[in-house]
Structures are given as C-alpha cells and as structure tokens.
Amino acid sequence: MPSKHNIDIIKKGKDAWNTYKAEQLNIILDLTNADLSNTDFSGYNLENVDLSGAKLISCHFGQTRLFRVGLSGAILNDSKFFNCIMLHSDLSNAQLLNVQFSDCSLSYSGLTNANLTKAEIRRTNLISANLTKCNLSEAILSGLNFSNATCESITMSKAKLDNCNFFQAIFSGSNLIDCYMPCANLSYADFSNADFSESFLSGTNFFKTNLKNANLSKALLQKCIFVDTKVEGCLFTDSFIYGLSVWDLQGKPKDQSNLVITHKHRGGIVTVDDLEMGQFLYLLLNNEKLRNVIDTLTSKTVLILGRFTPERKIVLETLAEKVREHNLLPVIFDFEKATSRDFTETIKILAGMALFVIVDMTSPKSSPLELQATVPDYTIPFVPIIQDNEMPFSMFADLIGKYDWVLQPISYKSVDTLKTAFNDLILGRAIQKHKEIQLRRTKVYETFSADEYLKKSIDNY
C-alpha cells in the first residue's frame, strides 16, 4: 500500500511536493499502487519515487524529473510526457496505450513487456534501453534513437516510423509486419529472425545489418542500401527492389524469387530471382550509357593472357600498344601476379567480355589449365603466340584440333618481329575468325520436314 502521507502531499501540488521531496534525500518515496489519474505533474521532481502499479491514466508530465522513477506495472494510458528526463527508469510491464512522449530521454531505461500500442513518440532517446517483448503495434515513432538498445522479440506491426536510428540495436525475433519505416538507419544492427514482411522500408540503410533468417517477403525495399549485409536464410520473395544498392552480401538468402526491379507505381513489371542480378539488370534496362559501355566492352576488348616476368614485360607492353593503335581496349591478365591458385573464374569473366584473346604460351605454368577450362565455353578467337625454341604444352593439340576458334600459334624470335607481324598475323586473323563466327551464328539452317518424310514413305510403300 502507498504511504497516505505521501499521497496527501503530492495532491497538494508541485511546490509542496518538491519541498517535501528535497527534505527526503536518498529516500525512495512510496507511491505504489496509488490512484493519481488526471494529475498534472508538470515540474514535479519524481526522481527515485516508486510508482509501481500506480494508476496514472490521462496524466500530464511536462518537464517532470523522472530519473530512476519506478513505474513497473503502472497504468499510464492516455498520458503525455514532454521534455522529461527518464534515464534509468523502470517501465517494465507498464500499460502505456495511446501515450505521448515528446523530446524525452528514456536512455538506459527498462520497458520490457511494456504495452505501448498506438503510442506517439517523437524526438526521444532510447539509447541502450531494454524494450524486450515490448508492444509498439500501430505506434507513431518519429526521430527516435534506438542505438545499442535491446529490443528482442518486440512487436511493431503496423507502426509508422520516421527518421529513426537503430545503430547496433538488437531486434532479433521482432515482429515488424506491415511496418512503415522509410530512411531508417539499421547499420550494424541485429534483426536476425525478424519479420519485415509487407513493410515499407524505402531508403533504409542495412549496412552490415544482421538479417539472418529474417523475412522481407513483399517488403518495399526501393533505394535501400545492402552493403556487407548478412542475408543467410533470408526471405526476399515478391519484394520490390527498385533502386536497391547491393554490394558484398554475406551468406545465401533462402528465397529471392519474383523480385520486382521496376518502380512500383510507374507501370511495367520486370522480375528477377536474384538481388545482385536485379540491380545490374535494372541499370542495363534503364541506362543507355551503361548499355553502350557493355557494347563497347564486347566489341573492343582484347584480353591478353601470359606470364609477364620482368624480363618479358616488353612483350606485354608491345601487345597492349598495338591493340591501342587500332582503337581497341587491352585487358591484361598476368599469371605471374595472380595470388590465388584458382583464378579460372576471373579469366572466364574477362573472356566473356572480349572480342578476342591473345595467349602467350611461352614458359606456361598456368595457361594450359586455364585455356582448357575457357576455350570450350567461349566461341571467340583465341590467338596463341609463343617464342621460338619453345613448345606448346602437350594438350594444346587437343584444343586446336577440336575448336576451330583456336588459331594456329604464331612463333616469334623477337619483340620487333611480333610488333611487325601484329596487324596481319594477330589482329587480321582474329577479326577474320570473329566474322566467320558471327556469320555462323546468323546462318539460317534448313529444317527437315517430318510430314514430308512420312508422306514420301507412304507413297513409296
């Protein structure tokens, strides 16, 4: 039971209470379970006061000092808090339906299991606060700072958030279904196992956010930032990813199917099944300059492969110089400088963009394996060159015999010889073979009619 004496004094008004409070230094004044509804507490000093279980419906707290106040289990429905200092306060299990907080500080406070359904909270600090299992359904939250807050299994379904900061906050297992949350900062935060399905997250920053096993299906992710984001087991099904920025995702999502890469309200729907591919494809479809760049790459790039040791660097320089003279773009892959044992994938990507490939097989260490892995997959001219008195690797004969786009090797005694012969023996033959390949691709082949064959068979019978 609350102290009757304390209740009598607090009902006398701010001045009487604050004078009395100043006389009770280091004493926790007991107002537990008191019924103080409809009271205006503006200017009151309620620091360290125990109001656990108190009935405080429709109260007004303006510039009230609430440092370390005990409000556990209190009923504060329809109350208003303005410019209140509530550091280290205990509001666990409190009922705060339709409550309003403006310009308050709730940092380091405990709100576990608190019910803030339809609350309106603006410009309020919740730094390092504990909101585990707190209910903020249908709440209006603007300018809130949740940095380093613990909010595991929180419920924020249908809440409306604006300009909120979740830096390094923990929201694992939280319910954010159908949440309106544009331009939020979720960098370094933990939202693993959280449910964002059908939420509006346009412009939100997910830099290094942990989204492991999170559900973002049907979420609007337009113009969001996903850089170094953990997405292992994440669901992105049917989400809208127009303008999404994706770099270095960590882990493999569980489902990325039916991602809409076009603007939701501009007509014409294009879908893909991969976040990173979606970003690229949209740019390709809507950026003429990018399309021109890709066309330029595939029509002007010449890939040069070899081992260009210091003593052989002049070969590289000569080949690159001759390629540039013809308004082509040399791209060099130096086996000597490769740091990984397996760089086949890199060569395949480069070869896929090339007009043709020049391969120096002099003293090969890597080129045999890389050519065997690349030549069968890319129908583009491969022009092998080799210094005199050197022999191609043993299995080269299999490649040149099986794939006609691998041209007869050119041997050379000196760089000057190579330079002089470049136009005819390297460039000329490569372009000629390229034209042959293009003609082959566009050739219209006659079909064999099964109906005519059967008709002839019947007639002959």
C-alpha positions in Angstrom: 0.0 0.0 0.0 1.2 3.5 -0.7 2.0 5.9 2.0 -1.1 8.0 2.8 1.2 10.9 3.9 3.0 10.8 0.5 -0.3 10.8 -1.4 -1.7 13.7 0.6 1.4 15.8 -0.1 1.6 15.0 -3.8 -2.0 16.1 -4.2 -1.2 19.5 -2.7 0.7 20.5 -5.8 4.1 20.9 -7.3 5.6 23.3 -4.7 4.5 21.3 -1.7 5.7 18.1 -3.2 9.1 19.4 -4.4 9.8 20.9 -1.0 8.9 17.7 0.8 11.0 15.7 -1.7 14.0 17.9 -1.1 13.8 17.0 2.6 13.8 13.3 1.9 17.2 13.0 0.3 18.3 9.4 -0.6 14.9 8.1 0.4 12.7 6.2 -2.1 9.2 7.6 -1.6 6.5 5.0 -1.8 3.5 5.7 -4.1 3.0 2.2 -5.2 -0.5 1.3 -6.5 -1.6 4.9 -5.8 -4.5 6.3 -7.9 -3.3 9.6 -9.3 -5.1 9.7 -12.6 -5.8 13.0 -14.3 -3.0 14.7 -12.4 -0.8 17.4 -13.9 2.8 16.5 -12.8 4.5 19.3 -14.8 7.6 20.5 -13.0 7.4 17.8 -10.3 10.5 16.1 -9.1 9.7 12.3 -9.1 13.3 11.1 -9.1 13.6 7.8 -7.4 9.9 7.7 -6.5 8.3 4.3 -6.5 5.1 4.4 -8.6 5.0 0.7 -9.3 1.5 -0.4 -10.1 0.1 3.2 -9.8 -2.9 4.3 -11.7 -1.8 7.3 -13.7 -4.3 7.5 -16.6 -4.5 10.7 -18.6 -1.7 12.4 -16.5 0.4 15.2 -17.8 4.2 15.1 -17.3 5.8 18.4 -18.6 9.5 18.8 -17.8 8.9 16.4 -15.0 12.1 14.9 -13.4 11.6 11.1 -13.7 15.2 10.0 -13.2 15.2 6.4 -11.9 11.5 6.5 -11.3 9.8 3.2 -10.7 6.8 2.7 -13.0 6.8 -1.0 -13.3 3.3 -2.3 -13.9 1.9 1.2 -13.8 -1.2 2.2 -15.8 -0.3 5.3 -17.9 -2.8 5.1 -20.7 -3.5 8.4 -22.5 -0.8 10.2 -20.5 1.5 12.8 -22.0 5.3 13.3 -21.4 7.0 16.4 -22.7 10.7 17.2 -22.1 11.1 14.7 -19.4 14.3 13.2 -18.1 13.6 9.5 -17.6 17.1 8.0 -17.6 17.4 4.5 -15.9 13.6 4.4 -15.2 11.7 1.2 -14.8 8.6 0.9 -17.0 8.6 -2.8 -17.3 5.1 -4.3 -17.7 3.6 -0.8 -17.7 0.4 -0.1 -19.7 1.1 2.9 -22.0 -1.7 2.7 -24.5 -2.1 5.9 -26.6 0.6 7.6 -24.5 2.6 10.5 -25.9 6.3 11.1 -25.5 8.0 14.2 -27.0 11.6 15.3 -26.6 12.2 12.9 -23.7 15.2 10.8 -22.7 14.5 7.2 -21.9 18.0 6.0 -22.4 19.1 3.1 -20.2 15.5 2.6 -19.1 13.7 -0.7 -18.9 10.5 -1.2 -20.8 10.4 -5.0 -21.0 6.8 -6.3 -21.7 5.5 -2.7 -21.7 2.4 -2.1 -23.8 2.8 1.0 -26.0 0.1 0.1 -28.5 -0.9 3.2 -30.6 1.6 5.3 -28.7 3.0 8.5 -30.2 6.7 9.0 -29.5 8.7 11.9 -31.1 12.4 13.0 -30.8 13.0 10.7 -27.9 16.3 8.9 -26.9 16.1 5.2 -26.2 19.9 4.6 -26.3 20.8 1.3 -24.5 17.2 0.9 -23.3 15.7 -2.5 -22.8 12.5 -3.0 -24.8 12.4 -6.8 -24.9 8.9 -8.1 -25.8 7.6 -4.5 -25.7 4.5 -3.9 -27.8 4.6 -0.9 -30.1 1.9 -2.0 -32.5 0.3 0.8 -34.6 2.6 3.3 -32.8 3.8 6.5 -34.4 7.6 6.9 -33.9 9.5 9.9 -35.2 13.1 10.9 -34.6 13.8 8.1 -32.2 17.3 6.9 -31.3 17.4 3.2 -30.5 21.2 2.9 -30.7 22.5 -0.1 -28.7 19.0 -0.8 -27.4 17.9 -4.3 -26.7 14.6 -4.9 -28.3 14.4 -8.7 -28.8 11.0 -10.1 -29.8 9.5 -6.6 -29.9 6.2 -6.1 -31.7 6.0 -3.1 -34.0 3.4 -4.4 -36.6 1.7 -1.6 -38.5 3.8 1.0 -36.7 4.8 4.2 -38.5 8.4 5.2 -38.1 10.2 8.2 -39.5 13.9 9.2 -39.3 14.7 6.5 -36.6 18.2 5.3 -35.8 18.7 1.6 -34.9 22.6 1.7 -34.9 23.9 -1.5 -33.2 20.4 -2.2 -31.7 19.3 -5.8 -31.1 15.8 -6.5 -32.7 16.2 -10.3 -33.2 13.0 -12.2 -33.5 10.9 -9.0 -33.7 7.6 -8.5 -35.4 7.7 -5.6 -37.9 5.0 -6.8 -40.2 3.4 -4.1 -42.4 5.6 -1.5 -40.7 6.1 1.9 -42.3 9.8 2.5 -41.8 11.4 4.7 -44.6 15.0 6.1 -44.4 15.8 4.3 -41.1 19.4 3.6 -40.1 19.8 -0.1 -39.3 23.6 -0.3 -39.8 25.3 -2.8 -37.6 22.0 -3.8 -36.0 20.8 -7.3 -35.3 17.5 -8.1 -37.0 18.0 -11.8 -37.3 14.8 -13.8 -37.4 12.8 -10.5 -37.6 9.7 -10.3 -39.7 9.6 -7.3 -42.1 7.0 -8.9 -44.5 4.9 -6.3 -46.4 6.7 -3.4 -44.7 7.6 -0.1 -46.3 11.4 0.2 -46.0 12.3 2.6 -48.8 15.7 4.3 -48.4 16.6 2.3 -45.3 20.3 1.6 -44.6 21.1 -2.1 -44.0 24.9 -1.6 -43.9 26.4 -4.6 -42.0 23.0 -5.4 -40.6 22.4 -9.0 -39.5 19.3 -10.2 -41.4 20.0 -13.9 -40.9 16.7 -15.8 -41.3 14.7 -12.6 -41.5 11.6 -12.3 -43.6 11.4 -9.4 -46.0 8.8 -11.0 -48.4 6.6 -8.5 -50.1 8.6 -5.7 -48.5 9.2 -2.4 -50.3 13.0 -2.1 -50.5 13.3 0.7 -53.0 16.5 2.7 -52.8 17.7 0.6 -49.8 21.4 0.0 -49.1 22.6 -3.5 -48.6 26.3 -3.5 -48.2 28.1 -6.3 -46.3 24.6 -7.3 -45.1 24.2 -10.8 -43.6 21.4 -12.4 -45.5 21.9 -16.1 -44.8 18.5 -17.8 -44.9 16.7 -14.5 -45.5 13.4 -14.4 -47.4 13.0 -11.7 -50.1 10.1 -13.3 -52.0 8.0 -10.9 -54.0 9.8 -7.8 -52.6 10.2 -4.6 -54.5 13.9 -3.7 -55.1 13.8 -0.7 -57.5 16.9 1.4 -56.9 18.4 -1.1 -54.5 22.2 -0.8 -53.8 23.7 -4.3 -53.3 27.4 -5.0 -52.6 29.2 -7.9 -50.9 26.2 -9.7 -49.4 27.2 -12.2 -46.7 25.5 -15.6 -46.9 22.9 -17.0 -49.2 19.2 -16.0 -49.0 16.7 -18.8 -48.7 14.4 -17.3 -51.3 14.9 -14.4 -53.8 12.1 -15.3 -56.2 10.0 -12.8 -58.1 11.8 -9.7 -57.1 10.3 -6.6 -58.8 13.1 -4.4 -60.2 10.8 -1.7 -61.7 9.2 1.2 -59.8 6.0 0.1 -58.1 3.9 3.0 -59.4 5.3 3.6 -62.9 3.8 0.7 -64.8 5.5 -2.3 -66.5 6.7 -5.0 -64.1 10.1 -6.8 -64.6 11.0 -9.5 -62.1 14.2 -11.4 -61.4 15.3 -14.1 -58.9 18.5 -12.6 -57.6 19.2 -9.3 -55.7 22.5 -8.6 -57.2 21.3 -9.5 -60.7 18.3 -7.3 -60.2 20.5 -4.3 -59.5 22.5 -4.9 -62.6 19.6 -5.7 -64.9 17.7 -2.6 -64.0 20.8 -0.4 -64.8 21.1 -2.3 -68.0 17.5 -1.7 -69.0 17.3 1.9 -68.0 20.8 3.3 -68.6 21.7 3.9 -72.2 25.3 4.8 -71.2 25.7 1.5 -69.4 24.4 -0.4 -72.4 26.9 1.5 -74.6 29.7 0.6 -72.2 28.8 -3.1 -72.3 28.5 -2.9 -76.1 31.9 -1.2 -76.1 33.4 -3.9 -73.9 32.2 -6.8 -76.0 33.2 -5.1 -79.3 36.5 -3.5 -78.4 38.1 -5.5 -75.5 41.1 -7.7 -76.3 42.2 -10.0 -73.4 45.9 -10.6 -73.2 47.0 -13.7 -71.1 50.5 -14.6 -70.2 53.3 -14.7 -67.7 54.9 -11.3 -67.9 58.0 -11.6 -65.7 60.3 -8.5 -65.6 62.4 -9.7 -68.4 59.3 -10.4 -70.6 57.4 -7.3 -69.7 58.3 -5.8 -73.0 56.0 -8.4 -74.7 53.1 -7.2 -72.6 53.8 -3.5 -73.4 54.2 -4.2 -77.1 50.9 -6.2 -77.4 49.0 -3.6 -75.4 50.4 -0.8 -77.5 49.5 -2.4 -80.8 46.0 -3.1 -79.5 45.5 0.5 -78.6 46.7 1.7 -82.1 43.6 0.1 -83.5 41.2 1.8 -81.1 40.8 -1.4 -79.1 40.9 -1.8 -75.3 43.6 -4.1 -74.0 42.8 -6.0 -70.7 45.8 -7.8 -69.3 45.8 -10.9 -67.0 49.2 -11.6 -65.7 49.6 -15.2 -64.5 52.8 -14.2 -62.8 51.0 -11.8 -60.4 48.0 -14.0 -59.7 47.7 -14.5 -55.9 45.2 -17.4 -56.0 45.7 -20.9 -57.2 42.3 -20.9 -58.8 41.6 -17.9 -60.9 39.8 -19.6 -63.8 36.6 -17.8 -62.9 38.3 -14.4 -63.3 39.6 -15.4 -66.7 36.2 -16.7 -67.8 34.5 -13.4 -66.9 37.1 -11.4 -68.8 37.0 -13.8 -71.8 33.2 -13.4 -71.9 33.6 -9.7 -72.5 36.4 -10.0 -75.1 36.4 -9.6 -78.9 39.3 -12.0 -79.0 42.0 -13.4 -76.7 45.8 -13.3 -77.2 47.6 -16.0 -75.2 51.4 -16.0 -74.8 52.2 -19.7 -74.2 55.9 -19.0 -73.6 57.1 -20.9 -70.5 53.5 -21.6 -69.4 52.6 -22.5 -65.9 49.0 -21.6 -65.7 47.8 -21.1 -69.3 47.3 -24.9 -70.0 44.7 -25.3 -67.3 43.0 -22.0 -67.9 42.8 -22.5 -71.6 41.3 -26.0 -71.2 38.7 -24.5 -68.9 37.9 -21.4 -71.0 38.1 -22.3 -74.7 35.2 -24.8 -74.8 32.8 -22.3 -73.2 33.5 -19.2 -75.3 33.3 -19.2 -79.1 35.6 -16.3 -79.6 39.0 -16.2 -81.4 42.0 -17.3 -79.4 45.3 -16.3 -80.9 48.3 -18.2 -79.3 51.8 -16.8 -79.6 55.0 -18.5 -78.5 58.7 -17.6 -78.5 61.0 -19.5 -80.9 62.6 -22.7 -79.4 59.6 -23.2 -77.1 57.0 -25.9 -77.5 53.3 -25.5 -76.6 52.0 -27.6 -73.7 51.2 -31.2 -74.6 47.4 -31.0 -74.6 47.3 -27.9 -76.8 46.9 -30.1 -79.9 43.5 -31.3 -78.5 42.3 -27.7 -78.3 43.4 -26.6 -81.7 42.0 -29.8 -83.3 38.6 -29.7 -81.6 37.8 -25.9 -81.5 38.3 -24.1 -84.7 38.3 -20.7 -83.0 41.7 -21.6 -81.5 44.0 -20.3 -84.3 47.3 -21.7 -85.3 50.1 -20.5 -83.0 52.4 -17.7 -84.0 56.1 -18.1 -83.1 58.4 -15.1 -82.9 62.1 -14.6 -82.4 61.9 -11.0 -81.0 59.5 -8.4 -79.9 60.2 -6.4 -83.1 59.1 -9.4 -85.2 55.9 -9.7 -83.1 55.3 -6.0 -83.5 55.7 -6.1 -87.3 53.5 -9.2 -87.7 50.8 -8.0 -85.3 48.4 -6.5 -87.9 48.3 -9.4 -90.3 49.0 -12.5 -88.1 47.3 -11.5 -84.9 44.7 -8.8 -85.5 43.8 -9.7 -89.1 43.3 -13.4 -88.4 41.4 -12.7 -85.2 39.0 -10.3 -86.9 38.5 -12.7 -89.8 37.7 -15.6 -87.4 35.3 -13.3 -85.5 33.4 -12.5 -88.7 33.2 -16.3 -89.5 31.8 -17.0 -86.1 29.2 -14.2 -86.4 28.2 -15.5 -89.8 27.8 -18.9 -88.4 25.6 -17.6 -85.6 23.3 -15.8 -88.0 23.1 -18.6 -90.6 19.6 -19.9 -91.2 19.6 -23.7 -91.4 17.0 -25.6 -93.4 14.7 -27.9 -91.4 13.8 -31.5 -92.3 10.1 -31.9 -92.5 8.7 -34.9 -90.7 5.4 -34.6 -92.6 7.0 -34.7 -96.0 9.2 -37.6 -95.0 6.2 -39.6 -93.8 4.2 -38.7 -97.0 7.1 -39.9 -99.2 7.3 -43.1 -97.1 3.6 -43.8 -97.6 3.8 -43.0 -101.4 6.8 -45.3 -101.8 5.0 -48.1 -99.9 
